[in-house]
Amino acid sequence: MKTDVVVIGAGVIGGAVALELAKAGRSVVIIDKGSAAGAGSTSASSAIIRFSYSTHDAVLMAWESAKIWENWAEYLGVVDPDGMAKFIRTGYLVYRTTGYDGEAVRKIWEDIGIPYEILDASQLRERFPALDAGSYWPPKRIDDPAFGDDATGELSGIYDPLSGFMDDPMLAAHNLVNAAKATGAQTRFKEEVVAINNNGVGVTGVTLASGEHIEASIVINAAGPHASKINKIAGVLDEMNIRHRPLRQEVYVAPAPRGFKLEDNAPIVADLDTGIYFRPHPGGTLNLGGTEPACDELHWIEDADDWRQETTVEIWETMMLRLARRMPEFGVPVSPSGIGALYDATDDWVPIYDRSSIDGYFMACGTSGNQFKNAPLAAIFIRLLIEAQEAGLNHDKQPISYVGPRSGRAINIGAFSRLREVQHTSGTVMG
Ligand SMILES: Cc1cc2nc3c(=O)[nH]c(=O)nc-3n(C[C@H](O)[C@H](O)[C@H](O)COP(=O)(O)OP(=O)(O)OC[C@H]3O[C@@H](n4cnc5c(N)ncnc54)[C@H](O)[C@@H]3O)c2cc1C
């Protein structure tokens, strides 16, 4: 088989890249070892679309991408017969606490013109009565005798009214792959890429576990938590200055208490004061995940094919009780409902959208638990990186940029380089 482009991975990133390249007139084959689009880490995503990152380029990327999620059907250009994912606007509240005062983000929002409000503790209580405004910093484990201590003060928050979430991340990836197929792309599910072939200068294609060779002069690594494995077999790991590795997480669903349902206008909440984030979900439920506080062990995984998908009682109890601190009316369910999932986390929690030393081999990986929202722009970046290489430009030496139509501002794609110095960020999933 011969094609212009092989995309490894049919998650939200691979799906978006495939659509972008198919729209640009290239023949594309998407290969995924799973059996459906979005069935990898994308399926576990909280799919939050927010604009709060620590660096200017990352905020701009999210701000530009958000417009695409809001106009999802128009962006795709085709209606998926299996259903369409939807953007649900809720707004986003981040508590200002000792470890995260939100100032870096606030200044970037001010500069770009992203609307926000500062809410003091009494305004927080008035606006969101289900939420407690106490300060419990630092986040604690439940075996810490101080876990149940009274609040030591009160917090304020930064609220942006425009954030939201996609109601079904796996369906969103399916929508992308469906649109890519409608534009001519082909899919090969249940096929595993086991080798990236090159002739010493450029990539020549991939080999599948079945032994089949697919010839292509462009190969994109969008393999999610398996991406470091793919970079290793491509032989490009050693040239990278930024590591990316699978990191195990757990996310939960629970009944939402009174005042924190979608119909109550409940926001997405980032609460680094207790170490959690949560958001309302359709059906009177809420989704809950962690923000990697210093007291929690990070579970790095050696092999993305060998890890435990079931939740653990200890982490579940910790997360539920942290949520109960922040929402006094939250009733902890009798049994866990959630899953384990993997991030492909980088050293600085910033993704890698880049070329490599092998002509034609590109990577869209290191998505660090925070890049669902950026998939549409990641795809544009990959297209521009391919076009730059074909034009003889050396992005490693002279980074290319992209001017976003919403802001009119240039995003430096070099900010997502594999060769960058580790950036100063929150050091968590917040990016
Ligand atoms: C629990 C959780 C919560 C998150 N919450 C948010 C959020 O609220 N907001 C946000 O913006 N981001 C969030 N993220 C991050 C975001 O969801 C991910 O960055 C994104 O889904 C990654 O998509 P992907 O396409 O790179 O990877 P995946 O969806 O994992 O897709 C990679 C695909 O590659 C395939 N593959 C791997 N190896 C091979 C191979 N050798 N051959 C063929 N196929 C292969 C896999 O089968 C898989 O389908 C979250 C992530 C997780 C895990």
The ligand as an SDF file (V2000), in Angstrom:
LIG
                    3D

 53 58  0  0  0  0  0  0  0  0999 V2000
   -8.1630   11.2380   32.3520 C   0  0  0  0  0  0  0  0  0  0  0  0
   -7.8600   12.3100   31.3690 C   0  0  0  0  0  0  0  0  0  0  0  0
   -8.4830   13.5510   31.4620 C   0  0  0  0  0  0  0  0  0  0  0  0
   -8.1720   14.5500   30.5480 C   0  0  0  0  0  0  0  0  0  0  0  0
   -8.8490   15.7400   30.5900 N   0  0  0  0  0  0  0  0  0  0  0  0
   -8.5880   16.6930   29.6690 C   0  0  0  0  0  0  0  0  0  0  0  0
   -9.3240   17.8960   29.6570 C   0  0  0  0  0  0  0  0  0  0  0  0
  -10.2340   18.0890   30.4660 O   0  0  0  0  0  0  0  0  0  0  0  0
   -9.0360   18.8320   28.7020 N   0  0  0  0  0  0  0  0  0  0  0  0
   -8.0340   18.6430   27.7870 C   0  0  0  0  0  0  0  0  0  0  0  0
   -7.8070   19.5440   26.9730 O   0  0  0  0  0  0  0  0  0  0  0  0
   -7.3180   17.4970   27.7710 N   0  0  0  0  0  0  0  0  0  0  0  0
   -7.5940   16.5200   28.6740 C   0  0  0  0  0  0  0  0  0  0  0  0
   -6.9090   15.3490   28.6550 N   0  0  0  0  0  0  0  0  0  0  0  0
   -5.8750   15.1750   27.6390 C   0  0  0  0  0  0  0  0  0  0  0  0
   -6.4320   14.7440   26.3330 C   0  0  0  0  0  0  0  0  0  0  0  0
   -7.5960   13.9780   26.4880 O   0  0  0  0  0  0  0  0  0  0  0  0
   -5.3430   13.9800   25.6150 C   0  0  0  0  0  0  0  0  0  0  0  0
   -4.2330   14.8530   25.4710 O   0  0  0  0  0  0  0  0  0  0  0  0
   -5.7880   13.5250   24.2480 C   0  0  0  0  0  0  0  0  0  0  0  0
   -7.0160   12.8270   24.3190 O   0  0  0  0  0  0  0  0  0  0  0  0
   -4.7230   12.6330   23.6460 C   0  0  0  0  0  0  0  0  0  0  0  0
   -5.1700   12.2310   22.3860 O   0  0  0  0  0  0  0  0  0  0  0  0
   -4.2400   11.4070   21.4370 P   0  0  0  0  0  0  0  0  0  0  0  0
   -4.9740   11.2880   20.1690 O   0  0  0  0  0  0  0  0  0  0  0  0
   -2.8730   11.9630   21.4360 O   0  0  0  0  0  0  0  0  0  0  0  0
   -4.0760    9.9840   22.1970 O   0  0  0  0  0  0  0  0  0  0  0  0
   -5.0490    8.7170   22.2690 P   0  0  0  0  0  0  0  0  0  0  0  0
   -6.4620    9.0910   22.3630 O   0  0  0  0  0  0  0  0  0  0  0  0
   -4.4880    7.8400   23.3310 O   0  0  0  0  0  0  0  0  0  0  0  0
   -4.8530    8.0420   20.8500 O   0  0  0  0  0  0  0  0  0  0  0  0
   -3.6600    7.3900   20.4940 C   0  0  0  0  0  0  0  0  0  0  0  0
   -4.0360    6.1830   19.6560 C   0  0  0  0  0  0  0  0  0  0  0  0
   -2.8390    5.6200   19.1680 O   0  0  0  0  0  0  0  0  0  0  0  0
   -3.0550    4.2280   19.0590 C   0  0  0  0  0  0  0  0  0  0  0  0
   -1.7390    3.5670   19.0210 N   0  0  0  0  0  0  0  0  0  0  0  0
   -0.7940    3.5700   19.9800 C   0  0  0  0  0  0  0  0  0  0  0  0
    0.2750    2.8570   19.5740 N   0  0  0  0  0  0  0  0  0  0  0  0
   -0.0040    2.4040   18.3240 C   0  0  0  0  0  0  0  0  0  0  0  0
    0.7100    1.6090   17.3920 C   0  0  0  0  0  0  0  0  0  0  0  0
    1.9280    1.1450   17.6420 N   0  0  0  0  0  0  0  0  0  0  0  0
    0.1160    1.3230   16.2200 N   0  0  0  0  0  0  0  0  0  0  0  0
   -1.1350    1.7810   15.9320 C   0  0  0  0  0  0  0  0  0  0  0  0
   -1.8550    2.5390   16.7920 N   0  0  0  0  0  0  0  0  0  0  0  0
   -1.2910    2.8500   17.9730 C   0  0  0  0  0  0  0  0  0  0  0  0
   -3.8670    3.8890   20.2940 C   0  0  0  0  0  0  0  0  0  0  0  0
   -4.5950    2.6930   20.1010 O   0  0  0  0  0  0  0  0  0  0  0  0
   -4.7530    5.1090   20.4440 C   0  0  0  0  0  0  0  0  0  0  0  0
   -6.0560    4.9200   19.9140 O   0  0  0  0  0  0  0  0  0  0  0  0
   -7.2050   14.3130   29.5410 C   0  0  0  0  0  0  0  0  0  0  0  0
   -6.5840   13.0680   29.4360 C   0  0  0  0  0  0  0  0  0  0  0  0
   -6.9210   12.0710   30.3330 C   0  0  0  0  0  0  0  0  0  0  0  0
   -6.2500   10.7380   30.1950 C   0  0  0  0  0  0  0  0  0  0  0  0
  1  2  1  0
  2  3  1  0
  2 52  2  0
  3  4  2  0
  4  5  1  0
  4 50  1  0
  5  6  2  0
  6  7  1  0
  6 13  1  0
  7  8  2  0
  7  9  1  0
  9 10  1  0
 10 11  2  0
 10 12  1  0
 12 13  2  0
 13 14  1  0
 14 15  1  0
 14 50  1  0
 15 16  1  0
 16 17  1  0
 16 18  1  0
 18 19  1  0
 18 20  1  0
 20 21  1  0
 20 22  1  0
 22 23  1  0
 23 24  1  0
 24 25  2  0
 24 26  1  0
 24 27  1  0
 27 28  1  0
 28 29  2  0
 28 30  1  0
 28 31  1  0
 31 32  1  0
 32 33  1  0
 33 34  1  0
 33 48  1  0
 34 35  1  0
 35 36  1  0
 35 46  1  0
 36 37  1  0
 36 45  1  0
 37 38  2  0
 38 39  1  0
 39 40  1  0
 39 45  2  0
 40 41  1  0
 40 42  2  0
 42 43  1  0
 43 44  2  0
 44 45  1  0
 46 47  1  0
 46 48  1  0
 48 49  1  0
 50 51  2  0
 51 52  1  0
 52 53  1  0
M  END
$$$$
